[in-house]
Amino acid sequence: MHYRSTGRSRWVVFPGLILVLLGALLLPACNDTSTNIPDVARGVIDVTVEPNPVIGLQNILTGSVSASYVVKLRELNGLGGEIQFINSTVFDPETGLQVATDYYDSASLVVFVGTSRIEPVGEMDVTKSASYVLPDLRVDADLVVAVQFLDDRGNLFNRSILVPIVTPPAE
């Protein structure tokens, strides 16, 4: 088969091709997915523990104490970021010895909470628990919760809180 080319059809296709290519170049600019970082110098995380004080429940057969609590995180300054870790450590208040620890890194938070990110002025609740035995089978202990936050500008913010673990109130 032999095709005859006319100059007319070639010129009609060529401007159409230019318009398609030009549209393809401009299209990504219409759907900008970049994150706008607010004009805030750094993010700030507030850490609280509920309940405060934490109630320690002791197994009378083993002497083991279980304490469940929620670490509540709030970003206060309007700049989001990622929680790098939450570390909870239980100390014997009489000796200062560490008797239990629990560490959640950002990957653990994704598994247990669904995300490791806090949006600007956002919140995150992390349910945690600790089990320990003190040498003389006491319940009262000190719980230290430490959090590290990396904001969207690359600033690290460390915060820790001391919360007592106490025996349940008598009924």
C-alpha positions in Angstrom: 0.0 0.0 0.0 1.1 3.5 -0.7 0.0 6.5 1.3 0.1 9.9 0.0 0.8 12.6 2.4 -0.7 16.0 2.1 1.0 18.8 3.9 -2.4 19.9 5.3 -3.0 16.9 7.5 0.5 17.0 8.9 0.1 20.6 10.0 -3.2 19.8 11.6 -1.8 17.0 13.7 1.3 18.9 14.7 -0.5 21.8 16.5 -2.8 19.2 18.2 0.3 17.4 19.4 1.8 20.6 20.8 -1.4 21.3 22.7 -1.5 17.8 24.2 2.2 18.1 25.3 1.7 21.6 26.7 -1.4 20.4 28.6 0.6 17.5 30.0 3.3 19.8 31.2 0.9 22.2 32.9 -1.4 19.5 34.5 0.9 18.6 37.4 0.9 22.3 38.5 -2.9 22.2 38.8 -2.8 19.3 41.3 -0.1 20.5 43.8 0.1 18.0 46.6 2.9 19.6 48.5 2.4 20.2 52.2 2.1 23.8 53.3 4.0 24.4 56.5 2.5 27.1 58.6 4.6 30.1 59.7 5.4 28.5 63.1 8.9 28.2 64.4 8.4 24.8 66.1 5.8 22.3 67.3 5.1 21.8 71.0 3.7 18.6 72.5 1.8 18.4 75.8 1.9 15.1 77.5 -0.6 14.0 80.2 -1.4 10.6 81.7 -4.9 9.5 82.7 -5.7 8.5 85.3 -3.3 10.5 87.4 -2.4 8.9 89.7 -2.4 5.5 88.0 -4.1 2.7 89.9 -2.0 -0.4 90.4 -3.9 -3.7 90.8 -2.0 -6.4 92.6 -2.4 -10.1 92.0 -2.6 -11.5 95.6 -1.2 -14.9 94.5 1.9 -13.6 92.6 2.4 -10.1 94.0 2.6 -8.8 90.4 1.2 -5.4 89.9 -0.6 -4.3 86.7 -1.1 -0.7 85.9 -3.1 0.5 82.8 -3.1 4.1 81.7 -3.6 6.4 78.6 -0.8 8.7 77.4 -2.6 11.8 75.9 -0.6 13.8 73.5 -1.6 17.2 72.1 0.2 19.5 69.7 -0.2 23.0 71.0 1.7 25.4 68.7 0.1 24.7 65.3 2.9 22.7 63.6 2.4 18.9 63.1 4.9 16.2 63.1 5.8 12.6 64.0 6.0 11.0 67.4 9.5 9.4 67.4 8.9 7.3 70.6 7.0 7.0 73.8 9.0 5.3 76.6 7.3 4.4 79.9 9.5 3.3 82.8 8.4 2.2 86.3 10.8 2.8 89.2 10.8 1.5 92.8 10.6 4.8 94.7 12.5 3.4 97.7 15.6 2.2 95.8 15.3 4.1 92.5 15.7 0.8 90.6 14.0 0.3 87.3 11.4 -2.5 87.6 9.6 -2.3 84.2 9.9 -0.5 80.9 7.8 -0.2 77.7 8.9 1.4 74.5 6.8 2.3 71.4 8.7 3.7 68.4 7.0 5.4 65.5 6.5 2.0 63.8 4.8 0.6 66.9 2.5 3.6 67.1 1.4 2.9 63.5 0.5 -0.7 64.6 -1.2 0.2 68.0 -2.7 3.6 67.3 -2.9 3.7 63.5 -0.5 6.6 63.0 2.6 8.1 64.4 1.7 11.6 63.1 0.0 14.4 65.0 -1.5 17.1 62.9 -1.2 20.8 63.9 -3.2 21.3 67.1 -4.1 17.6 66.9 -4.4 14.9 69.6 -3.3 11.3 70.0 -4.3 8.8 72.8 -2.0 5.8 73.4 -3.2 3.1 75.7 -0.4 1.4 77.6 0.2 -0.9 80.6 3.0 -2.0 82.9 3.5 -5.1 85.0 6.1 -5.2 87.8 6.9 -6.8 91.1 8.6 -4.9 93.9 10.9 -6.7 96.3 8.6 -6.3 99.4 5.4 -6.7 97.3 4.5 -3.0 97.5 2.2 -1.5 94.9 3.3 2.1 95.0 5.8 3.0 92.3 6.9 5.9 90.1 6.0 6.0 86.4 8.0 8.2 84.0 6.6 8.7 80.5 9.0 10.3 78.0 8.0 11.4 74.5 10.1 12.6 71.6 8.4 14.6 68.8 9.9 15.6 65.4 8.0 18.5 64.0 7.6 19.3 60.3 10.5 21.8 60.4 12.9 19.1 61.7 13.0 20.3 65.3 13.1 17.7 68.1 11.0 18.2 71.2 11.4 16.1 74.3 8.9 16.0 77.1 8.6 13.7 80.1 6.2 13.4 83.0 6.3 11.7 86.4 3.1 10.0 87.6 2.7 8.0 90.8 1.3 4.4 90.7 -0.8 3.9 93.8 -2.9 1.2 95.5 -6.7 1.4 94.7 -8.7 3.4 97.2 -10.4 1.3 99.9 -14.1 0.8 99.3 
